Amino acid sequence: MRHLFEATRVRDRQFAVDLPEYYAQPRTTGQRMATYESAALELASAAFAATLESGAERNAAPAISDLVVVSCTGYAAPGLDILLARDFGLPRDVRRVCVGHMGCYGALVGLRQCLASVRANPGATAALVSVELASLHFTESLDVETLTALALFGDAAASLLVTSDPGASGPEIVDMYCAAEFAAANQMSWTITDTGFVMGLSPRIPVTLRRAVGGVMDHLLTPHGLTASDVKHWIIHPGGPAILEVIAAKLELSEEQMAPSWDVLARHGNCSSATVLLILDEILRSGRANPGDYGVMMAFGPGLTLETCLLRF
């Protein structure tokens, strides 16, 4: 057990519930979802509020035309999209989309939805909120895959706005590309049981990603006359140390380029869909990115899916 936890390279994690107290008694999936409804709303609201209060986006709530909420760790109806729109005074006709059960690449699917809305509706402002509470799905087990998830995952929420306003801060979304290795679909799973959601993680996932990532990058970058060597900033979802290592080796990325992903993994763990947004925030806050730099966001999940996004800072 100790070897497994140390191998994740996770130093700190944050949880929305007090684990020893919460799991002092067995929890059904219904009980976990009741906790999700209140805890996810609290955490998502904090992230959304921080976005609305920051920089050029201050007081943007009345102008939000689209709201995309991403989460694979819980369900409720009315959903977080409705509750957030209510609590933040969004317009009654705000277009709402919930992205659920897509796993760690869900935020990029949400980002793709935001981009499509902004491109199709001049003047639109789309909000993306990702919230994941993996702590609600811990279960007693000696299964290695279950223990790996126990050692790796943490809770988090993150939020951003997408707009066509040329005066807005932040990087430009240049393009997005998604592909799946359907023959490897069973290598990653997220199964609803009577005692929470149970994750399945095959040790062959890094092998599949190593085989597929080169072709995916070609599809994303080549139409823009770019190669991996032209991309300065890499926002790679830290599904685990082995995944980061094989992606870095395949794309010939430097320690400096991989540092943001390793740092977020160490400080927060794998926070499912919110993780790539945490890494993006890390890069923006650090001042690493210069105007004109290219960046690539990349995340993985069931399918076996590779979702990518090309940014220009």
N, C-alpha and C positions, 0 to 999 in steps of 0.2 A: 504493500500500500504506500509506504513512504517513497519507495523508488518511483512508483507511478506518478505521485504528486510532484516530485522534484523534476521528473522528466518533462512535465508540461511547460516549464520555464515561467509559470505564473507565480508572481511574488505576492500580489494583493488582489483581492476581489471585493466587490460591494454587493450586498444583498438587500432586497426590499423587506425581508422578514428576518427575525432572529431565528436562525436555523435550529439551535438546540431547543428553544422554547416552542417553536412552531411544530416541530416534529417529535415533541414529547409524547404525542399520541398519534395513532395512524390517521392519515388524511385521505379522504376519498377525492375523486376528481371533481365532484360537485363542490366540496369544501374549498379546494384549491382555486376553482374558478370564481367562487365568491370573494376570496382574497384578491384574486387578480383584478376583479372589477374595481375595487377601491384603490389598491396599491398601484395598478397601472395608470389609472387616471391621475393620481397624485404625481407620479414620476413624469408622465407625459406632459402634464400641465406645467411642471417646473421647466422642462426643456423648451416647450413652446413659448412660455412667457419670456424666457431668456432670449429667444430669437426675436420676438416682437419688440423687445426693449433695446436691441443692440443696433448701433450705428445708423445707417441710412434706412434700415427697416423699422425704425421706431414708429409706433402707433400705426402699424400696417394692417391691423386686424380688419377694419371696415373695407379694405381694398382687396382682401383675399377672395379669389373667385373659385379656387379649387383647393380641397383638403384631402390629402392622401395619408392614411394611417396604416403603418406596417407593424405587424406582430404575429409571431407564430407560437407564442407561449400561453395564449389564453383567448377566450371568447366570451362575449357578453352582448346582450341586446336589450335596450338600445346600446349601440356600440360606442367605442371611444370617439369615433368620428362625430357622432351626434352630441355626445357629452362635451367634447372640446368646443364644437361650434356653439353650443349653448352657453358655456361658461365664459367664452372669450368674445361673445357678441359678434360672431361672424354673420354675414348676410344670410337671410333665409334661403336664398337661392344658390348658396355655395354648392358647387358640385363635389360630392363626396365619394371616395373610393377606399375600400378596405382591402389590403393585401395580406392574406393570411396563409399560414402553413407552407410558405415557400422557403423557410429556413434562412440561412445566413446571407443569401443573396437578395432577400426581399426588399431591402432599402434601395437597391439599384433598380429593381422593377418599379418601385414607387417613384424613383427619380425619372425613369423613362416615361411614366404616366404624367408626371408634372411637366416634363419637356414637351410632350405631345400636346397638352392642354395649352401651354403658353404659345407654342408655334401656331396652333389652330385658332387661337382667340387673341388678336392683338390687344395689348393692354392688360392681359390677364396676369394675376399673381397667384402662384400655386405654393401651398405649404405642404411640406413633408414632415411627418412625425413618426419616428420609430421607437418602440418601447418593447423590451423583452425582459421577462422575469423567469429565468431558468431556475431560480431557487425554489419555485413552486413545484418542481418536478423531481426532486430528490427522492430516492427510494432505497430501502435496504436491499442490498444485493451483493453477491460476490462475482457477478458476471463482469468480465474485463471491460467490455464496451460500455456498460453502465457506469462502472467505476471511473473510466476515462472521462465521461461526461461530467461526473461529480467533481473531478479534479480540475476541469478545464473551464467550465462555464460560470459566468457572472451575470449580474443584472445591470441594465443601463437604459437610458433614453437619450435621444438626440433629435434635433429638429433643424430645418433650414427652409429658406424661401427660394423659389425659382421665378425669375421675372425677365421680361424683355427690355426693361428699363436700362438704357446704356449707362446711366449714372449709378447703378447699383454696385455694391461692393461684392468681391468674391470672384472665383474663376468662371470662365465660360464653358458651358457644356458643348463640346464640338460634335461628338458622335457617341453612339452606344451600339454594342453588339453582344448577342447572346447565342450560346450553342450548348447542346446537351449531348452527353455520351449515353444514349439510352440503353446500350448493352450493359452498362455498369450501374443501372438505376438502383439496384438493390444494395449498393455499397453504402448508402446513407439513407436512414429512415427516421421517421418521427411518428410514433404510433400512440394513439389514444387508448389508454387502458382504464380500468376502474380505480387505479391508484396513481393517476397522473399520466403525463406523456413520457414515453420511454424512447430514448435515442439509440439508434444502431449505427455504429461507425466501423467500417471495415478497415483493416490495416492496408488494404490495396488502394485506398483513395489517393495517396500521393503518387502511386504508379500511374493511375489513370490521368491525374492532372498533369503529370510530367509529359505524358504522351499527347495530351490535347492542347496544352496552353500555347504552344508555338503557332499552331494553325489559327487559333482564336485571335492571337495578337496580329497575325498577318491580315485577317479580315477587318480588324478594327483600324489598323494603322496604315496599311498600304493605300487605301483610297485617298489618303491625305498626304501621300508622298513621304511617309514617316517609317522608320524602323524603331525597334526597341532602344537602340543607342541614342535616338533623338529625344527620348522621354527622360526627363530629369527626376521626376517625383513619382514614386510608386506607392499606391495606397492599396495594399494587398491584405485581404481578410486573413487574420491569423487563426485559421481553423485548427492549428496545432503546429508545434515546431517542425515536424517532418514536412508539412505542406509548405511552410515558408522556405525551408531548405531546398526542396526540389524546384520550386518556382524560381528562386534566386539562381540556382545552378543552371537551369534550362535557359533563362533569359539573360544570364551573365550579368547579374545586378551586383552592385558593390555593397559593402557593409553599411555605408552611409545611406544609400538608397533604401535599404531594408530596415534601417534603424527605427523609423516611426512605427512600423508594424510590430517589431519586436518590443518596443517600448510600451505600446498600448496593451499588448498581450501580457507583459509583466505587471502592469499597474492595474489592469481591469479584467484580465482573462478574456475568453471568447464570449462576447456579449451578443452573439447571433447577429441579426440584421443591423443593429446599431453600431457595430464595431467599425465598419469602414467610415462612418460619419465621425466617429471619435478620432480616427487616424487623420482624416481630412482636417478636422479642427486642430489637431496637434501640429500639422504642417503650416496651417494658416497662422496660428499663434506664435510659432517659432521664428517666423520671418525667413524661412528657408527659400520660399518661392519668390522669384523675380518676375516682373511683367514679361509675358511672352513665353515663359517656361511651359512645357507640356507635362501633363500628369496623367496617369492611368489609375483608375479605381477598378478593383477586381474582387469578386466574391464568388463563393461556391456553395452548392447545396444539393438537395435531393434532385435526382434526375439522370445522371450526375451532371449538374448544370454549372456552367461558367458564364457569369454575367459581367460585362465590362463597360467602362465609360472612359472616353477621352476628354480631358480637360485642358484648357489653356488659361494660365494664370495672368 
